[in-house]
Amino acid sequence: MAFMFSAGFAVAGVAIAAAPVDVPDTMAERVKACVVCHGPEDRMGRDAYYPRIAGKPEGYIFNQLRNFRDGRRYYRPMTLLLANVSDRYLLEMAAYFSALEQPYPPPERTALSSNESKLAQKLINQGDPSRKIPACVECHGKALMGTAPFIPGLLGLPRVYLIAQFGAWRSGGLLRGQTPDCMSEIAKELTTDETNAIAAWLAAQSVPEKTGAAANLPVEMARRCESLFHRNDAP
């Protein structure tokens, strides 16, 4: 009898395990492969940081997804993941993540000297006209939370991620942007000490509550960075 009970239990267990799972057809379910890496907090992978994408401008997210798919920005896992995804679906993904609200991480503790802090704030708020380096706030907004619909915010990101992005813009190896690319041009004018100071200062700032992206860019910066705004809308 004991044997028969055990056998019956095992058969029942197989039947239960094989029962179909009712998965809701929602965007939240469809993008679970994305949030494995791009979850509520920034994560460090084997060879890259996976930054937060929740709440970034819709146009910016769409452009980055399309750039990964089309080889203008290189990271093999992303390229493979998006290889056969249509523009329409990329737009739906971008809209979903743009509207997603998640808490930001606390500011990082960074060891910035007084001179480094002053240097960072000067470049962020004033730029350096002699080298044609615009202030960060001109593109990324006075609150540094981005400019709709294509420019991302700079706060709430890890220092090492920001440093890596500057390096990628300089080298052009990982971020194969359209030419001419204003961020690549700007990054090449900055020294290593300057980018390190900027990244450390930004990472140490609190993210302001209830502050969204700026509405628009100054006309001069819109002209200079026109390549960033090109978007082929899905049919």
N, C-alpha and C positions, 0 to 999 in steps of 0.2 A: 504493500500500500504506500509505504514511504517513497519507493522508487517511482510509482505511478504519479504521485503528487508532485515530485520533483520534475519529472518529465513534462507534466502538464503545465507547471509553472514556467519552465523553459520555453515551451511552445508559445505560451501567452506572452512571455517577454519579447519573443521575436515578432509576434503580431503587433505588439504595441510599438516597438522600435520602427517597424516598417510602415506605420500609419502615416499618411500624408500630412505635411505641416501647412497650415493655412497662413501664408505670409501676405500681409497687406501690400497692395501695389501702390506704394507711396515713394516719393523721392527720398525720404529718410531711409527707407529700406534699400533703394537702388544705390545710394552713395555710401553704403557701409564700408565698401572697399576703400573709400577715400578717408573716412574718419579713423580707420585703423592707424594711419600715420598722422593725419591732420585732425586730431581730437581736440578736446577743450584746452589742452596745454601743449606748448611746443615740445617736441620730442627730438632726441638725437638718435639718428640711425647710424649704421656702420660707416657710411661715407658722406652723410649730409644731415643737415637739420631740416625738420619738417615743420614749417611755420604754421601758425594759426591762419586760417582763411575765412573763418566766420566773421561776417560784418564788413569785409572789404568791399570796395565799390564793384558793382556788377560788371561794368565794362572792363575793369582791370582783371577780374577773375576770368572772364570770357577770353580776353586776349592771351592770358598766360596758358589757359587750357589749350587754346588753338595753337599757340607757339610750340608747346610740348608735342602736340599731335603732328604738326607739320615740320618739326625739326629745327625751328628757329631758336628754340631753347632746349638744351640737352640734359635729360636725366632718363636713363634707359627704362626704369620701371614705369615712369609716367608716360613715356612714348608708347610702350607696349599696351598699357592700360587704356590709352585713348586712341589707339591706331584706327579703329573703325567707327568712331563716334562722329555723328553728324554735327554740323554747326547748330542746328536747331536744338539738339539734345545738350550741347555744351552751353547754350544760352539758358536752358532750363536749370542745369546744374549751377550756373553762375548766379541766377536769380535766387535759388534756394540758399546757397551759402551766404550771399550778400544779406539776406533777410534774417539769417540765423544769429541769435543773440547768445553769447557765452561770456562768462566772467573773464576778465583779463588777469594775467599773473601779477603778483606784486613786483614792484621795481627791484632791479638787481642792485646789490651793493658793489660799487666799483671804486677803485682807488685812484680817483682823479686828483691831480694837483690843482692848485688855484690857477696856474697858468694854462693848464690843459683845459680846464673848465671854461675859462675866458675865451680861449681859442675856439673851442667847439661852439659856444654861444654866438661868437662873432660870425662864424661861417654859417650857422643855422639861421640867424636872424638878419645878417647883412650881406653875407657872401663875400666875394672878393672881385670887384669890378675890373681890377687891373689884369686879372687872369680870366675874365669872362666867366667867373663862377657865380651863379645866382644864389641867393639865399634859399635855404631849404624850404622856408615858409612860403616862398613864392609859388612853388608847385604843390607842396604838401599841406598847404593851409596854415593859417596863423596858429591853430591849435595842434598842428602836426598830425591831424587825424585823416589826412587825405583830401582829395578834391574829386567830386563826382564828375563823370562816372568812371574815369580811367586811372586816377592817381591814388596809390595806396597810402595809408597812414604809416607813420614811422615809430609810433609809441607802442609799448607792449610787446616788442620783439627782443629776442636775446642779443646780447652784445656780439657774441661770436657769429651769429647768423648775419648781422649787419656787416661785420667785417668781411665775411665770406662773400656777401653780395657785392661789396665794393671791389673785391679782388676779381670776381667774375666779370664785372662790367669793364674793368681795366684790361683784362686779358682777352676778353671776347670769346673764350673757348667754350664756356658753358652757357652764356647768355647771348645767343646769336640774334641780336635784335635787328630790326630793319635799319637800313642805312639811309641818311645819317641818324644816329641815335643820340639823343641829348644826354642821357644818363651816362653813356659810355664816354662821351666827350668830357663831361664834368668830372667823372671819376678819374680820368687820366690826368687831369690838372691838379688833383689833390695828392699830397704826400702821404706816406704811410702813417706818419705821426698824426696828421690831420684826420684821416679816416678812423684811426684808432680812438682819437679823442671824441669825435662826433658819435661813434658807435657807443662808447662808454657813457657819454652824457645822455644820449637818447634812452639807453636801456635803464638808466637810473631814475627816469621820470615816471611819475604816476600817470595813469591814463585818466583824463578828466571825465567825470560822469556826465551822461546825457549830452555829449558833444559829438556830433556827427561830422561827416565830410563837408568841406567847403563847397559852395555852389558852383563856382567857376574859376578859371585861371585868368591871370592878367593877360592882356592881348599879346604882349611881347613874348611871354613864355608859351602861350598857345601856338604861336608861329614857330618858335624855336623847337618845340617838342611835338610838332604835328604828327610825326610818324607813330607816336604812342597812341594816337586817338583813332587811327584807322580801324574800322570794324566792318566786316562784311556781314550784314544782318542775314539771318537764315530766311529762306523763302517762305 
